[in-house]
Amino acid sequence: MTDETLLWRHNFNQLMFFVEMARDNVEAAPNSKGVAEKSTKEGLRHGVFHHLFEERERKSIYSAQLSAIVDRVLAAVVELLDGPLTTPQQLVESLSEVATLAGKGIESMDAMPDEEDVDQVVDEFETRFLVTLATTLSAHHTLAITINARKDTDGEYFDIGTYSFRGESGPGRVHIADLNYAMDSGASSFSLKRGFISYERFPPIQILTYGQWFAYIHAIWDEWYRPRLAAAYSRQLGTEFLKNDIKSAFMGELNKIRNDVVHNKSRVKESARNTILEWSTSDGVVGMTTERMVSLLTLFPRDELMTTPVRGDVPKTQNIPWTADIQLIDSVKRRMSDLGITKRQQKDIGDEMLRLWLEANRMSATENSED
């Protein structure tokens, strides 16, 4: 299901929710005789239906089928607002008609075939990329303001539940010194000899916030947009493309940074050879600065994703369909980390393991002769 279909599905569900509330309120006040028609319609137009009209006017809908579904519901809304609306019962009945149409619209959306093109998939991915990045960049803004506004007379313990300072420690409270340490990203100053220089530190809150974005954007790329892009190219070109045929050097390097942050304690390993996102520092850590995060706003790989993919070879590997003792797996992971084995080298472990098992369980001469 496309992002725009999910959006209109949400809009219709929200509309149906409002109708349920309106029906409840009318039933709870059975003696109400009339409706202030003008103010009620203004409230509906600007408080309930405004997002429907604004979203429809904001941009055209890619899918012709979805466009027809949306326009049918909006036409019913316009008819409701233009018609008489003088009694509570009339209000509920009119809203119920719109809600019924919205419910049928949702059913139609759920039954719609996949028909999105490449432009739509790339546009929707870019929107998700930018919106989530904007949220990430401002994620700790409120906390930073709260800390900076703290007075010397305020308590030394920050109560996370109430977002206020208290004089005593307790559950859900952290000392201001620990909070500052978790937020402190270094310092910048001007040197008469060297100009503007900075001492950079990558505090826990910054790594958490930025690292979560890398993990999220890689996940939706690999599990959501990449398969959709492969399907869109397949429909457009008449050749079947698989998810792994959709390549992006930018997204590949982003994934390497994600891997280092999540699995290598922010030490540079997988991302050491990056050429687009060269974020390694002299200390050998991933330099997740605000400036670098902001630079991502202009790096979305639209041209890469709009380039016709090349079909790859049939996959020569697959996941091993067996489980193993969890402690044994942890021991192997620790040893791999000690040896500095890269993700590319890890694939050899499975081959070696299976060869050793086959070697230890060779068929006897008797078994061979029976075959």
C-alpha positions as a printed Julia matrix, in Angstrom:
371×3 Matrix{Float64}:
   0.0     0.0     0.0
   1.38    3.4    -0.98
   1.99    6.24    1.46
  -0.72    8.37   -0.12
  -3.24    5.52    0.22
  -2.27    5.12    3.88
  -2.75    8.87    4.34
  -6.29    8.87    2.95
  -7.1     5.69    4.82
  -6.12    7.53    8.0
  -8.18   10.59    7.02
 -11.28    8.46    6.48
 -10.78    6.53    9.72
 -10.48    9.82   11.59
 -13.7    11.03    9.96
 -15.51    7.86   11.04
 -14.19    8.31   14.58
 -15.63   11.82   14.74
 -19.03   10.59   13.58
 -19.03    8.0    16.38
 -18.34   10.76   18.92
 -21.05   12.99   17.46
 -23.56   10.14   17.65
 -22.6     9.46   21.28
 -23.06   13.1    22.23
 -26.46   13.38   20.55
 -27.66   10.22   22.26
 -26.38   11.57   25.6
 -28.49   14.74   25.17
 -31.87   13.46   23.9
 -33.7    16.66   24.86
 -31.62   18.87   22.57
 -34.0    20.42   20.03
 -31.92   22.41   17.59
 -28.55   22.99   15.99
 -26.78   26.32   15.54
 -26.47   25.67   11.82
 -23.97   28.39   10.85
 -21.51   27.79   13.67
 -21.88   24.01   13.38
 -21.04   24.08    9.69
 -18.09   26.39   10.34
 -16.87   23.98   13.0
 -17.22   21.03   10.64
 -15.5    22.81    7.77
 -12.54   24.1     9.78
 -12.32   21.54   12.56
 -13.31   18.17   11.08
 -13.09   18.37    7.31
 -10.37   20.99    6.83
  -7.54   18.42    6.53
  -9.51   16.58    3.83
  -9.87   19.7     1.7
  -6.34   20.94    2.38
  -4.74   17.61    1.52
  -6.8    17.28   -1.67
  -5.85   20.8    -2.78
  -2.2    20.43   -1.77
  -1.22   18.07   -4.55
  -2.69   15.74   -7.11
  -3.2    12.09   -6.23
  -1.04    9.67   -8.21
  -3.6     6.86   -8.39
  -6.66    7.51  -10.56
  -8.61    4.91   -8.6
  -7.73    6.49   -5.26
  -8.54    9.93   -6.65
 -12.04    8.76   -7.58
 -12.58    7.27   -4.09
 -11.47   10.48   -2.38
 -13.52   12.73   -4.62
 -16.7    10.74   -3.92
 -16.3    11.27   -0.18
 -15.4    14.94   -0.57
 -18.45   15.48   -2.8
 -20.62   14.05   -0.01
 -18.94   16.37    2.49
 -19.64   19.4     0.28
 -23.25   18.3    -0.09
 -23.56   18.02    3.7
 -22.15   21.52    4.25
 -24.35   23.05    1.55
 -27.57   21.37    2.72
 -29.9    22.1     5.66
 -28.64   21.13    9.1
 -31.08   22.23   11.76
 -31.67   19.3    14.15
 -29.28   16.98   16.05
 -30.82   13.97   14.32
 -30.32   15.55   10.92
 -26.69   16.29   11.82
 -26.0    12.7    12.86
 -27.77   11.23    9.82
 -25.86   13.48    7.41
 -22.53   12.7     9.05
 -23.37    8.98    9.1
 -23.93    9.04    5.33
 -20.47   10.54    4.84
 -18.94    8.04    7.28
 -20.6     5.12    5.49
 -19.14    6.33    2.22
 -15.73    6.71    3.89
 -15.98    3.13    5.2
 -16.71    1.83    1.71
 -13.82    3.94    0.47
 -11.46    2.2     2.89
 -12.67   -1.18    1.67
 -12.01   -0.08   -1.91
  -8.52    1.14   -0.97
  -7.7    -2.19    0.63
  -8.72   -3.97   -2.57
  -6.77   -1.67   -4.9
  -4.08   -3.35   -7.02
  -0.49   -2.1    -6.91
  -0.13    0.45   -9.68
   2.35    3.02   -8.37
   5.12    4.15  -10.69
   8.78    4.85  -10.0
   8.26    8.61   -9.53
   5.68    8.02   -6.82
   7.84    5.56   -4.85
  10.87    7.86   -4.97
   8.79   10.94   -4.05
   7.24    9.18   -1.08
  10.59    7.85    0.13
  12.13   11.32   -0.12
   9.26   12.78    1.9
   9.69   10.16    4.62
  13.48   10.7     4.55
  13.17   14.47    5.07
  10.29   14.46    7.55
  11.94   11.95    9.88
  15.29   13.73    9.57
  13.68   17.05   10.53
  12.13   15.4    13.58
  15.46   13.81   14.53
  17.35   17.1    14.32
  14.93   18.74   16.75
  14.35   15.73   19.02
  16.31   16.96   22.04
  15.46   20.66   21.59
  12.9    20.78   24.4
  15.25   19.06   26.85
  18.12   21.4    25.93
  15.93   24.47   26.51
  14.78   23.09   29.86
  18.36   22.52   31.01
  19.52   25.96   29.85
  16.61   27.63   31.64
  17.46   26.0    34.97
  18.21   28.48   37.78
  20.71   27.96   40.59
  17.79   27.92   43.0
  16.15   25.0    41.18
  16.66   21.47   42.44
  19.59   19.38   41.29
  17.49   16.42   40.18
  15.52   16.34   36.93
  12.18   14.56   37.18
  11.65   12.94   33.79
   7.93   12.35   34.3
   7.1    16.02   35.05
  10.0    17.59   33.11
  10.92   19.72   36.1
  13.7    20.01   38.67
  13.39   18.69   42.22
  15.49   19.01   45.33
  15.7    15.32   46.17
  16.58   12.15   44.31
  13.98    9.5    43.63
  12.56    7.09   41.05
  12.59    8.56   37.56
  14.98   11.36   38.53
  18.52   12.02   37.32
  21.12   14.45   38.62
  21.7    17.54   36.5
  25.41   16.7    36.19
  24.6    13.33   34.65
  22.09   14.97   32.33
  24.62   17.58   31.21
  27.2    14.86   30.57
  24.71   12.95   28.42
  23.98   16.12   26.41
  27.4    17.81   26.2
  28.68   17.74   22.62
  31.92   19.65   23.16
  32.83   23.28   22.6
  33.78   25.78   19.9
  35.91   28.9    20.18
  37.99   31.35   18.17
  41.77   31.18   18.21
  43.79   34.21   17.07
  46.31   31.76   15.62
  44.06   29.07   14.11
  40.7    30.75   13.65
  37.44   29.06   14.61
  38.12   25.62   16.07
  36.03   22.99   17.81
  36.44   20.21   20.3
  33.85   17.62   19.31
  32.28   15.03   21.54
  29.52   12.63   20.62
  27.35   12.31   23.75
  24.96    9.43   24.46
  21.78   11.38   23.68
  23.16   12.52   20.32
  24.29    9.01   19.37
  20.93    7.62   20.47
  18.88   10.16   18.52
  20.92   10.16   15.33
  21.64    6.43   15.48
  17.93    5.65   15.74
  17.29    7.64   12.57
  19.94    5.68   10.66
  18.44    2.39   11.87
  14.9     3.5    10.98
  15.65    4.93    7.54
  17.66    1.86    6.55
  14.87   -0.44    7.73
  12.11    1.29    5.75
  14.37    1.54    2.71
  15.27   -2.13    2.73
  11.89   -3.54    3.82
   9.41   -1.08    2.35
  10.61    1.25   -0.4
  13.21   -0.98   -2.04
  10.74   -3.82   -2.79
   8.15   -1.27   -3.97
  10.7     0.33   -6.28
  11.61   -3.06   -7.71
   7.92   -3.78   -8.35
   7.41   -0.36   -9.94
  10.35   -0.84  -12.3
   9.08   -4.32  -13.14
   5.67   -2.91  -14.16
   7.22   -0.01  -16.04
   9.83   -1.98  -18.01
   8.12   -5.37  -18.29
  11.13   -7.11  -16.73
  11.06   -8.67  -13.29
  13.38   -6.94  -10.83
  14.09   -8.18   -7.33
  14.67   -6.02   -4.27
  18.4    -6.68   -4.41
  18.52   -5.34   -7.98
  17.74   -1.87   -6.6
  21.13   -0.41   -5.74
  22.13    2.87   -4.12
  25.69    3.73   -3.16
  24.38    6.39   -0.79
  22.0     4.04    1.02
  24.75    1.41    1.14
  27.12    3.78    2.93
  24.32    4.94    5.22
  23.79    1.31    6.18
  27.48    0.9     6.97
  27.33    3.85    9.36
  24.2     2.36   10.91
  26.0    -0.93   11.39
  28.99    0.72   13.06
  26.81    2.76   15.41
  24.48   -0.1    16.35
  26.88   -3.06   16.37
  30.39   -1.61   16.75
  29.81    0.9    19.58
  30.22    3.75   17.06
  33.75    2.6    16.16
  34.5     2.88   12.46
  34.73   -0.52   10.83
  32.19   -1.15    8.07
  32.14    2.54    7.08
  35.92    2.9     6.88
  35.87    2.94    3.07
  32.94    5.28    2.63
  33.4     7.91   -0.06
  30.05    9.73    0.12
  29.49    9.71    3.88
  33.07   10.0     5.15
  32.22   10.48    8.8
  35.26    8.88   10.41
  37.13   11.0    12.98
  40.8    10.97   13.97
  39.76    8.95   17.02
  38.33    6.21   14.83
  34.69    6.82   15.76
  31.69    7.75   13.63
  31.46   11.53   13.82
  27.69   12.01   14.09
  27.7    15.81   14.34
  24.66   18.02   13.86
  26.34   19.64   10.86
  26.76   16.28    9.15
  23.18   15.3     9.9
  21.98   18.58    8.4
  24.06   17.87    5.28
  21.91   14.78    4.67
  19.0    17.08    3.81
  20.54   17.71    0.38
  21.99   14.25   -0.19
  18.84   12.23   -0.87
  19.84    9.9    -3.79
  17.0    10.79   -6.18
  19.14   10.5    -9.32
  20.42    7.08   -8.23
  16.94    5.76   -7.56
  15.57    7.16  -10.82
  18.29    5.34  -12.81
  17.08    2.13  -14.45
  18.38   -0.81  -12.4
  20.38   -3.72  -13.78
  19.18   -7.24  -13.12
  21.59   -9.11  -10.91
  22.57  -12.75  -10.98
  20.36  -15.31   -9.29
  21.28  -15.37   -5.58
  23.9   -17.99   -4.78
  23.36  -18.0    -1.02
  20.48  -18.4     1.4
  19.96  -18.29    5.14
  20.7   -21.48    7.05
  17.34  -23.05    8.01
  18.42  -24.28   11.46
  18.71  -22.86   14.94
  21.75  -23.11   17.21
  22.53  -22.81   20.91
  22.38  -19.12   21.84
  25.5   -19.26   24.01
  27.43  -20.83   21.16
  26.26  -18.06   18.84
  27.31  -15.39   21.36
  30.73  -16.99   21.68
  31.18  -16.91   17.91
  30.11  -13.25   17.78
  32.6   -12.29   20.49
  35.4   -14.16   18.72
  34.51  -12.49   15.4
  34.7    -9.11   17.13
  38.1   -10.0    18.63
  39.38  -11.01   15.2
  37.98   -7.9    13.51
  36.0    -9.94   10.99
  33.96   -7.72    8.66
  30.39   -8.34    7.6
  31.61   -9.42    4.16
  33.9   -12.01    5.74
  31.18  -13.35    8.03
  29.49  -15.17    5.16
  32.46  -17.54    5.0
  31.65  -18.85    8.49
  28.48  -20.59    7.33
  30.26  -22.28    4.42
  33.09  -23.45    6.66
  30.67  -24.73    9.29
  28.72  -26.82    6.78
  31.89  -28.23    5.21
  33.16  -29.28    8.65
  29.83  -30.95    9.44
  29.84  -32.84    6.14
  33.45  -33.85    6.73
  32.54  -35.19   10.17
  29.48  -37.0     8.81
  30.78  -38.54    5.6
  28.71  -41.28    4.02
  30.13  -44.72    4.65
  31.01  -47.09    1.82
  27.96  -49.18    2.69
  25.63  -46.2     2.34
  27.2   -45.3    -0.99
  26.72  -48.81   -2.31
  23.06  -48.84   -1.24
  22.47  -45.71   -3.31
